[in-house]
Amino acid sequence: MRCFTDPIYHLNTRLQFSADTSVHAKVQDVQHIYDQYAGMLMGYIYDVVKDHKMAEQYLADIFIAVAAIPDVLKTTDENIYCKLQLLARKKLTSYFDTVKECDVNETVKNRPNKFLSSMNTRQLTVFCGIHYHGKNVTAIAAEMNEEEDTVRRLLKEAFLIIRRSNDAGVH
Amino acid sequence: MMQEYINSGILEAYVLGCASQQEVQEVLSMKEKHPEVKDALLALEDDMEKLAASMAIEPPANLWPKIADEINEITMREPLKPQIYREQPKQNTETDNKSQYIDIESEATHMRIHKAWRWVFAAVFVLGKIFLGFAIYYYLENRQMNEQMNELKTELKQLKSTQ
């Protein structure tokens, strides 16, 4: 049995304490991000999967994955929400593959939103196709029988509408 | 030229995560070189965040404790590196590899096992109690039978002696 004055005893205690502290710190870091962004991410995932239980499961998986990232998204010049959204998009890849058709009206009807309702059908098709259905520019261009540059331009317009709607809301 | 690049829609595709690997590399390179591209990206990310905030759904209150438990479990399962040694600069690279490690495992008095084993332990405990109950019951019954046999033997002896 080790004595309390034994240096090895203290070493073990310190290591154990260090491990517990590191786990606690990691959970706290993730919780801080969760408190700020879980609602936004849940909204996005729900709009993709349209099922609360499934959205919760995806949300949990994403934050568990976040814990595995070194320094838990501690960057100052990057938008943490966008990083989380990209992580969500990656997790949803297999789900995107199961969804064949994109009904743009359904997205707007289910959860009316000032940003989406200001877009025309073509802009909505591009934005929803990419954002909520995980498609890429090439796939949408093929579906719409348009050039990829046109799809990118429509995407740009969709973002401008989001910005204008937001500015209008602010002022 | 730069404004043309910003207006091309490639930055929007990058922010939504649908840009190709080549486009991603291109955007990252442009972001490093041109502050106006970096500003445009930050503005687009801000737009996305605002859209998400307007469509947020509050997750149920019991979700975070589940996530925290899972993170704790995963983190504890990972092999832990002693931090105080990790932080030290590398010295004496020629020394024997064995001397760089300290025997920590052998000093630990606790072991970590999977949660599923608690049901096995509970079953063993309950079965143990049942067997103990049976053992006490049969012991008492056996003792009672022995007493009865002794009484019968005594009665038989008394009967024989009276005859």
Interface residues (C-beta under 8 A of the other chain):
Chain A: R2 I8 Y9 L11 N12 R14 L15 S18 A19 S22 V23 K26 V27 V30 Q31 Y34 A38 G39 M40 L41 M42 G43 Y44 Y46 D47 A55 E56 L59 A60 F63 I64 A67 A68 D77 E78 N79 Y81 C82 Q85 L86 R89 K90 R111 N113 K114 F115 I130 H131 G134 K135 N136 V137 D149 V151 R152 R153 L154 L155 K156 A158 F159 I162 R163 N166
Chain B: N7 S8 G9 I10 E12 A13 V15 L16 G17 C18 S20 K38 L42 A43 L44 E45 D46 D47 M48 E49 K50 L51 A52 A53 S54 M55 A56 I57 E58 P59 P60 L63 W64 K66 I67 A68 E70 I71 N72 I74 T75 M76 L80 P82 Q83 I84 I102 I104 E107 A108
